Amino acid sequence: MSPLSSERAFIHIAKPQLGDEEKAAVMAVLDSGMLAQGKRVAEFEARFAEFCGVKHAVAVASGTASLWVTLMAYGIGPGDEVITTPFSFIASSNCILYVGAQPVFVDIEPDTCLIDATAIEDKITERTRAILPVHLYGQPCDMTAIMDIADRHNLIVIEDACQAHGATFEGQQVGSFGTGCFSFYPTKNMTTGEGGIVTTNDDALADRLCLLRNHGQSQRYRHEILGYHFRTTDIQAAIGLVQLEKLPAWTEQRIANAQYLSDRLRGVRIPTVRPGRRHVFHQYTIRVPRDRQAFQDHLKEQGIGSAIHYPCPIHHQPVYTSLGYKDVLPQAEAVAQEVLSLPVYPALSEADLDRIVAAVNSFTPPS
Ligand SMILES: *Cc1c(COP(=O)(O)O)cnc(C)c1O
């Protein structure tokens, strides 16, 4: 591509990286004729567990399925409450509804947009079974505080790490504090097309997850418990094995891209990264306190994609208000009006990053 045409190309908000290695890995599975969950899935699980520093990883059909099956495996259900954030993709909270339990929302820290760990304890009741923090945008939540609260109140911790592959808190991988849930949707930091995985050090939980994802089947046509079909395929696992190899370099590049932007953007609030946390920048999300729509339109005219993660907090979604949720969560409500994610994916060139900077810095608010 000539420099001129690449200069004109629209820079989308996300771009999955798929190369010859992924294609070859998929072709090898197709040639084998064995498409369903098999040895590639087992290998992917072993590698992903190793990557997270945990004993087990159980691959499932999506990030949503990873959260759902984890809540089921813990036997969380009607009458139980699960504490979570109102500021996430809706799957984080929907999985709590799927099992018949109640999401209980705790407001967020206004700068990081992560659940405010200092506000969790006020929401604990005798019905509380679990805390479900979300490592939003790729930045880990305060896991020291959350694990401490969970220990003191005997609660389960389910980490929604769907945006945080490879993120660390005080050097420890997310998904290894509590039970970790990851997504491999195409725009995530690594992909398998669609897919998800659960990480845990608990042998019994891992066994139960394996039963639940496969119709409760312990041996062929022997069904121990009511299970479901949450399996993934060897085709997806083959892609995942290649992507996992590439993830560390991509993560470095995401972090470098974020730093490049943060060093140069003017007139907007750049992301806050707390000390001790490795933020893997699934999203690079700035704050535009005024004229966000005009700002986004300006970026689009300059050939830069952007997105709002998220325009409406979960408790204000029609499905939640119709369920009777009327919480007032001022930080989540305010932040939803200001956030804007810019492209940060690893394949951006320095020229692309410069175009993003120039577009942001040339915005003049409508008078
Ligand atoms: C993507 C995502 C999910 C759901 O993952 P799917 O693979 O799309 O089902 C859950 N939680 C968060 C925070 C996500 O970003």
The ligand as an SDF file (V2000), in Angstrom:
LIG
                    3D

 15 15  0  0  0  0  0  0  0  0999 V2000
  -17.0280   -9.0670   25.7780 C   0  0  0  0  0  0  0  0  0  0  0  0
  -17.4290   -9.0380   27.1980 C   0  0  0  0  0  0  0  0  0  0  0  0
  -18.2290  -10.0390   27.7700 C   0  0  0  0  0  0  0  0  0  0  0  0
  -18.9090  -11.1030   26.9700 C   0  0  0  0  0  0  0  0  0  0  0  0
  -18.1020  -11.8200   26.1150 O   0  0  0  0  0  0  0  0  0  0  0  0
  -18.7540  -12.5320   24.8150 P   0  0  0  0  0  0  0  0  0  0  0  0
  -17.6320  -13.4030   24.3390 O   0  0  0  0  0  0  0  0  0  0  0  0
  -19.1090  -11.4460   23.8680 O   0  0  0  0  0  0  0  0  0  0  0  0
  -19.9250  -13.3060   25.2770 O   0  0  0  0  0  0  0  0  0  0  0  0
  -18.4680   -9.9850   29.1270 C   0  0  0  0  0  0  0  0  0  0  0  0
  -17.9710   -9.0060   29.8850 N   0  0  0  0  0  0  0  0  0  0  0  0
  -17.2170   -8.0140   29.3800 C   0  0  0  0  0  0  0  0  0  0  0  0
  -16.6880   -6.9560   30.2900 C   0  0  0  0  0  0  0  0  0  0  0  0
  -16.9370   -7.9940   28.0200 C   0  0  0  0  0  0  0  0  0  0  0  0
  -16.2150   -6.9850   27.5100 O   0  0  0  0  0  0  0  0  0  0  0  0
  1  2  1  0
  2  3  1  0
  2 14  2  0
  3  4  1  0
  3 10  2  0
  4  5  1  0
  5  6  1  0
  6  7  2  0
  6  8  1  0
  6  9  1  0
 10 11  1  0
 11 12  2  0
 12 13  1  0
 12 14  1  0
 14 15  1  0
M  END
$$$$
